[in-house]
Amino acid sequence: MARGGLGTRLPPPPLRRSRRRAHRPFLESGHRPAVCHRLGRALRRSASLHYYPLGKYRPLRIRPGPDPLVTASRRSLLRWGLQSVAALPLTRRLSPLLAALPEIPLPDLASFKDRDDEEFWQAVRRCFPLDPQVVYLNNGSLGPTPLPVLRSLADLTREIASDPSEKMWGPLGNRLEEVRGKAAALLGVAPDDVALTRNTTEGISTVGLGLGLTPGDEVITTDQEHPGGAGVWQFLEGRGVRRVTVPVPLPPAPWESFLEKLEAALTARTRVLALPHLTFGSGHLLPLREAATLAKQHRLPLCVDGAHPPGMLPVDLQSLGCATYASSSHKWLLSPPGTGTLFVAAEIRERLAPRVFTGTGFTGKTARRYDDFGTRNLAEVLAQGAALDFHRAIGPERAWRRIQLLTGHLRKGLQSIPRVRILTPLESGRSGGLTTFALKGIPHDRALELLGKEAHFVLRAIPELDAIRVSTGIYNLPEELDLLLSAVEGIVA
């Protein structure tokens, strides 16, 4: 059945490919490894990349092969010239894409001003180096970095390599405060309250290990914690701290029951409320303001896993009232991988000890004491500032409207397909850019296998719910969602 898209339609890749040519979906679950089959040409020549999903705690392995830079002939090196030879260490770290970035023309998004039509979003899409053969619907795991940010990353890497120690701890190092200020403005807090971390997991671990919990203390979490967020509480549980989980109600269960169960779980031994702002599994947007009020009534810190909302929807931490808020900028803010932030309110910083001690940074009174852990990849951290600029140029409100439009388009289509159960709340204000659904009578792994015979969809398996999660980012097009809907319709027919 043909489905009407929004705006200009693009010719979709053909459905019903043969088994031999079919692209299987990229499975990111805690149960089976997945291999990335689409490597760049240069990387394919020099290495084979194996990816291990969440929950396996297995390292990224690169099997060395012939390196074109090592095996190049002397004549070919001379052709590069002295300048290229001097840049060899850097070239080996950068992909051919980064080397060609200055040549790729980019649309002028500023010329669209406040427009919010499909022509504008088509221009936004052209800012991303996405594989046209892939339908990427997994922004919730890792967002694609837009070309302006990749250019910034490449330029910063080259600049640091030109004079490493001088650049690292000189002019470029001083620009960390610019990034901190931009991140603080996005979150609605002061720069002194923000630490520049690598991801949500690091932020939550910093909080969990720094609170000084002792055997017998209790931490209240939910039954939908991301493995990276639950890890530190599980670690402390092995040392005598009691972890209490409150179930997140799935539709059609009444939403109000969550707060009732949360309050009922409180005891005299409760020391922390640790909740996700938006659950990674079912995509529930939890009532943080009400939870913060409850926490203050019992003089407890509310520590939030905020991996998803920044960049997805407008966030104002001052109004939320949480004590800490850990997030990953490489998701919806589309920053380079390995960038994140940690908000720590002033009233808890005296109690919260840092995890790493270097120089005298840990003696400070601001949140900077939680990101002073020695030498780091400065180019990635500073490129996070370029990602924040890109997000600000689009506008948080405009980005949120786009995500809501795409999410609504997807959910409306799923509701019309028999045997589909949407596990994400459909009420306004109860969810964000994640949509999780299950197929009656078809296990999620079998469903992903069948979808993979239709097109190369990049989706997220949620084994705990026997479901599939779809992320709709600002770069996605309605035609991609139509293709997924047609594929789902085909496998349930």
C-alpha positions in Angstrom: 0.0 0.0 0.0 1.4 3.4 -1.0 1.9 5.8 1.8 1.8 9.6 1.4 5.0 11.3 2.5 5.6 14.9 3.5 7.1 17.2 0.9 9.2 16.2 -2.0 9.6 12.4 -2.4 12.9 10.7 -3.1 13.0 7.5 -5.1 13.3 4.8 -2.4 15.6 1.8 -2.9 13.7 -1.2 -4.3 11.9 -3.5 -1.9 12.0 -7.3 -2.1 15.7 -7.7 -2.8 17.1 -11.2 -3.3 18.5 -12.9 -0.2 22.0 -12.7 -1.7 21.9 -8.9 -2.2 19.8 -8.0 0.9 21.2 -5.7 3.5 20.6 -6.9 7.0 19.8 -4.4 9.7 22.5 -3.3 12.1 21.6 -5.0 15.4 22.7 -3.3 18.5 21.5 -5.4 21.4 23.0 -7.1 24.4 22.6 -10.5 23.0 24.5 -10.8 19.7 27.4 -9.1 18.1 27.1 -7.2 14.9 29.7 -6.5 12.3 29.8 -3.3 10.4 29.9 -4.3 6.7 30.2 -0.8 5.3 33.7 0.4 5.9 35.4 3.1 3.9 37.6 1.9 1.1 40.8 2.9 2.8 39.8 1.2 6.1 38.8 -1.9 4.3 42.3 -2.1 2.8 44.0 -1.7 6.2 41.8 -3.3 8.8 38.6 -5.2 9.5 36.4 -3.6 12.2 34.4 -5.6 14.6 31.7 -4.0 16.7 30.5 -5.5 20.0 27.2 -4.3 21.3 26.1 -2.9 24.6 26.3 -5.3 27.5 29.2 -7.4 26.2 32.0 -5.2 27.5 34.3 -6.4 24.8 36.8 -4.0 23.3 36.8 -2.7 19.8 39.2 -4.8 17.8 41.0 -3.8 14.7 42.8 -6.6 12.9 45.8 -5.1 11.2 46.3 -5.6 7.5 48.4 -4.0 4.8 48.6 -0.3 5.6 48.7 1.8 2.3 50.7 4.5 4.1 53.3 2.0 5.3 53.6 0.0 2.1 53.7 3.0 -0.2 56.7 3.2 -2.5 59.3 5.9 -2.1 58.2 7.4 -5.4 54.6 7.7 -4.3 55.8 9.4 -1.1 57.8 11.9 -3.0 54.8 12.7 -5.1 53.0 13.7 -2.0 55.6 16.4 -1.4 57.3 17.4 1.8 54.1 18.9 3.3 52.2 15.6 3.0 55.1 13.6 4.4 55.3 15.9 7.4 51.6 15.2 8.0 51.8 11.4 7.8 51.0 10.7 11.5 47.9 12.9 11.2 46.9 11.4 7.8 46.9 7.9 9.3 44.4 9.1 12.0 42.0 10.9 9.6 39.8 9.1 7.1 39.9 10.1 3.4 36.5 11.8 4.0 38.1 14.3 6.4 40.8 15.1 3.9 38.2 15.9 1.3 36.0 18.0 3.6 37.0 21.4 2.3 35.9 20.4 -1.2 32.4 19.3 -0.2 29.9 22.2 -0.8 27.5 22.9 2.0 24.1 24.6 1.9 23.7 28.0 3.5 21.2 27.2 6.3 21.2 30.8 7.4 19.6 31.9 4.1 16.5 30.0 5.1 16.0 32.2 8.1 13.0 30.9 10.1 11.6 28.6 7.4 10.5 25.2 8.5 9.5 23.6 5.2 10.8 20.5 3.5 13.2 22.4 1.4 15.0 23.6 4.5 15.1 20.1 5.9 16.4 18.7 2.6 19.2 21.3 3.0 19.9 20.1 6.5 20.1 16.5 5.2 22.8 17.5 2.8 25.0 18.5 5.7 25.3 14.9 6.7 27.7 12.4 5.0 25.2 9.5 5.3 25.4 6.5 3.1 22.5 6.8 0.6 22.1 3.0 0.7 21.4 3.1 4.4 18.2 4.1 6.2 19.7 5.4 9.4 17.2 5.3 12.2 19.4 4.9 15.3 20.2 8.4 16.4 19.4 7.3 19.9 22.6 5.2 20.0 24.9 7.5 18.0 24.1 10.5 15.9 25.9 11.2 12.6 28.3 14.1 12.8 27.4 16.9 10.3 30.0 18.0 7.8 30.6 21.5 9.4 31.5 19.8 12.7 33.7 17.2 10.9 35.5 20.1 9.3 36.0 21.7 12.6 37.3 18.4 14.0 39.8 18.0 11.1 41.0 21.6 11.4 41.5 21.3 15.1 43.3 18.0 14.8 45.7 19.5 12.2 46.3 22.6 14.3 47.2 20.5 17.4 49.5 18.2 15.4 51.4 21.3 14.1 52.7 22.2 17.5 51.2 19.7 20.0 52.2 20.9 23.5 52.0 24.6 22.7 48.5 24.2 21.1 47.2 21.7 23.7 48.0 23.7 26.7 48.0 27.1 25.1 45.4 29.0 23.0 43.3 25.9 22.1 43.2 24.7 25.7 41.8 28.0 26.8 38.9 27.6 24.4 37.5 24.8 26.6 35.6 27.6 28.5 33.9 28.6 25.2 32.5 25.1 24.8 31.5 25.0 28.5 29.6 28.3 28.1 27.7 27.1 25.1 26.8 23.8 26.8 25.6 25.7 29.9 23.5 28.0 27.8 21.8 25.1 26.1 21.0 23.5 29.5 19.9 26.8 31.1 22.6 26.8 33.9 25.8 28.6 34.7 29.2 27.5 33.2 30.5 26.7 36.8 27.8 24.0 37.0 29.0 22.1 33.9 31.8 19.5 33.4 32.8 18.4 29.9 32.8 14.6 30.0 33.0 11.8 27.4 29.5 10.4 27.7 26.5 9.8 30.0 28.1 6.6 31.4 31.1 8.5 32.7 28.9 11.2 34.2 26.7 8.8 36.0 29.7 6.8 37.2 31.3 10.0 38.5 28.1 10.7 40.5 27.6 7.2 41.8 31.1 6.7 43.0 31.4 10.2 44.4 28.4 10.2 46.7 30.1 8.1 49.3 27.4 5.5 49.6 27.9 2.8 52.3 26.5 -0.7 52.8 22.8 -0.5 53.7 22.1 2.7 51.8 19.4 2.4 49.1 19.3 3.8 45.6 16.0 4.0 43.7 16.1 3.4 39.9 13.7 2.1 37.3 13.5 -1.2 35.4 14.5 0.6 32.2 18.0 1.8 32.9 20.5 1.7 30.1 23.4 -0.7 30.9 25.8 2.2 31.0 23.6 4.0 33.5 22.8 1.0 35.6 26.4 -0.2 35.8 27.6 2.0 38.7 24.6 1.1 40.8 25.1 -2.6 40.1 28.8 -2.2 41.1 27.8 -0.6 44.4 25.1 -3.2 44.9 27.9 -5.8 45.0 29.4 -3.7 47.9 26.3 -3.7 50.0 24.3 -0.8 48.6 20.7 -1.8 48.0 19.2 -1.1 44.5 15.4 -0.7 44.4 13.8 -0.7 40.9 10.5 0.9 40.1 8.7 -0.4 37.0 7.9 2.1 34.2 4.3 1.5 33.1 3.8 0.5 29.5 0.7 1.6 27.6 -2.1 1.2 28.3 -1.2 1.3 32.1 -2.0 4.6 33.8 0.9 7.0 33.8 0.2 8.3 37.3 1.0 4.9 38.8 4.8 5.6 38.3 4.9 8.4 40.8 2.8 6.4 43.2 5.2 3.5 43.0 8.2 5.8 43.3 6.9 7.4 46.5 6.0 3.9 47.9 9.6 2.7 47.3 11.1 5.4 49.6 12.4 4.3 53.0 14.5 5.7 55.8 17.5 4.2 54.1 17.0 5.8 50.7 19.9 8.1 49.8 19.5 8.7 46.0 16.8 8.9 43.3 18.5 7.9 40.1 16.1 8.2 37.1 16.4 8.6 33.4 14.9 11.7 31.8 13.8 9.6 28.8 13.9 5.8 29.0 16.1 4.3 26.3 13.9 1.3 25.9 10.3 2.4 25.6 10.9 6.1 25.1 9.0 7.3 28.1 9.6 10.9 29.1 9.5 10.6 32.9 7.9 13.3 35.1 11.1 14.8 36.5 9.6 17.9 38.0 7.3 15.9 40.1 10.1 13.5 41.0 12.4 16.5 42.0 9.6 17.8 44.3 9.4 14.4 45.9 13.2 14.2 46.3 13.3 17.6 47.9 10.6 16.7 50.3 12.7 13.8 51.5 16.0 15.7 51.2 17.4 13.4 48.6 19.4 14.2 45.5 17.8 13.5 42.1 20.5 12.2 39.8 19.3 12.1 36.2 20.4 10.0 33.2 19.9 12.7 30.5 21.5 10.8 27.6 18.7 11.7 25.1 16.8 15.0 25.7 19.6 17.6 25.0 19.4 18.3 21.3 16.1 16.4 21.0 13.9 18.8 23.0 14.5 22.0 24.9 16.0 21.4 28.3 15.9 23.8 31.3 17.7 22.2 34.2 16.9 25.1 36.5 13.2 24.4 36.2 13.7 20.6 36.5 15.3 20.9 39.9 17.7 17.9 39.7 21.0 17.7 41.5 23.0 16.1 38.7 22.3 15.6 35.0 24.6 13.4 32.8 24.2 13.5 29.0 25.9 12.4 25.7 26.5 15.1 23.1 27.1 12.5 20.4 23.5 11.5 20.3 20.9 14.2 19.5 23.4 17.1 19.6 25.3 15.3 16.8 28.7 16.0 18.3 31.8 13.8 17.6 31.7 10.4 19.5 33.1 10.6 23.0 31.7 14.0 24.0 29.2 14.7 26.8 28.4 17.0 29.7 27.7 16.6 33.4 25.6 19.2 35.3 26.3 19.3 39.1 24.3 21.7 41.2 26.3 23.8 43.7 24.5 22.4 46.7 25.8 18.9 46.0 29.4 19.6 44.8 30.8 19.7 48.3 29.5 16.2 48.9 30.4 14.8 45.5 34.0 13.8 45.2 35.8 13.6 41.8 37.0 10.3 40.5 40.3 11.4 39.0 42.9 13.6 40.7 45.4 15.5 38.7 47.4 18.7 39.6 45.2 20.9 41.8 42.1 20.8 39.6 40.2 18.5 42.1 40.5 21.2 44.8 38.3 23.6 42.9 34.7 24.4 43.9 33.1 24.3 40.5 32.0 21.4 38.3 35.4 21.8 36.5 36.8 19.5 39.1 35.0 16.6 37.4 36.6 17.0 34.0 40.2 17.7 35.0 41.6 14.3 34.3 44.8 15.1 32.4 45.5 14.9 28.7 42.5 14.2 26.5 41.5 14.5 22.8 41.1 18.3 22.8 40.0 18.4 19.2 36.9 16.3 20.0 36.0 18.4 23.0 36.4 21.7 21.0 34.4 20.2 18.1 31.6 19.8 20.5 31.4 23.5 20.4 30.9 23.4 16.7 28.1 20.9 17.2 26.4 23.2 19.7 26.8 26.1 17.1 25.1 23.8 14.4 22.3 23.0 16.8 21.8 26.7 17.7 21.8 27.7 14.0 18.9 25.3 13.4 17.2 26.3 16.7 16.2 24.0 19.6 12.5 24.7 19.1 12.7 24.1 15.3 14.6 20.9 15.8 12.0 19.7 18.3 9.2 20.5 16.0 10.8 18.5 13.2 11.4 15.5 15.5 7.8 15.6 16.6 6.6 15.8 13.0 8.6 12.8 12.0 7.7 10.8 15.1 4.0 11.6 14.6 4.2 10.5 11.0 5.8 7.2 12.0 3.4 6.4 14.8 0.4 7.2 12.8 1.6 4.8 10.2 2.4 2.1 12.8 -1.1 2.4 14.3 -2.7 1.5 11.0 -0.8 -1.8 10.7 -2.3 -4.9 12.2 -0.3 -6.8 14.9 1.7 -3.7 15.8 1.8 -2.7 19.4 3.4 0.7 20.2 5.1 0.6 23.6 5.9 4.4 23.6 3.3 6.7 25.1 1.3 8.5 22.4 0.0 11.3 24.7 1.5 14.7 24.2 4.4 15.5 26.5 4.9 11.8 27.5 7.6 10.9 24.9 10.3 12.3 22.6 12.0 11.2 19.4 12.1 7.4 20.2 9.4 5.1 19.1 9.4 1.5 20.3 7.1 -1.1 18.9 6.5 -4.9 19.0 5.0 -7.2 16.5 2.4 -9.7 17.8 3.6 -13.3 17.0 7.0 -12.2 15.6 10.0 -12.0 17.9 12.0 -8.9 17.6 15.1 -10.6 16.2 13.1 -12.4 13.6 11.4 -9.1 12.7 14.7 -7.4 12.2 15.9 -10.3 10.0 12.8 -9.9 7.8 13.2 -6.1 7.7 16.8 -6.6 6.6 15.6 -8.4 3.5 13.7 -5.3 2.4 16.4 -2.6 2.9 19.4 -1.7 5.0 17.6 -0.3 8.1 19.8 0.7 11.0 17.5 0.1 14.1 17.9 -0.7 17.8 16.8 -4.0 19.2 15.3 -3.8 22.7 15.5 -7.5 23.8 14.1 -6.8 27.3 10.8 -5.7 25.7 11.0 -8.0 22.7 10.7 -4.9 20.6 12.4 -2.6 18.0 13.3 1.0 18.6 13.2 3.7 15.9 15.0 7.1 16.4 13.9 10.0 14.2 16.6 12.7 13.9 16.5 16.0 12.2 18.3 14.7 9.2 15.7 11.9 8.5 13.2 12.3 5.7 9.5 11.2 5.7 10.3 9.0 2.7 12.6 6.9 4.9 9.9 6.4 7.4 7.5 5.4 4.6 10.0 2.8 3.5 10.1 1.3 7.0 6.3 1.4 7.3 6.0 -0.5 4.0 8.5 -3.0 5.1 6.7 -3.6 8.4 3.4 -3.9 6.6 4.9 -6.5 4.3 6.3 -8.8 7.1 3.0 -8.8 9.0 0.9 -9.5 6.0 
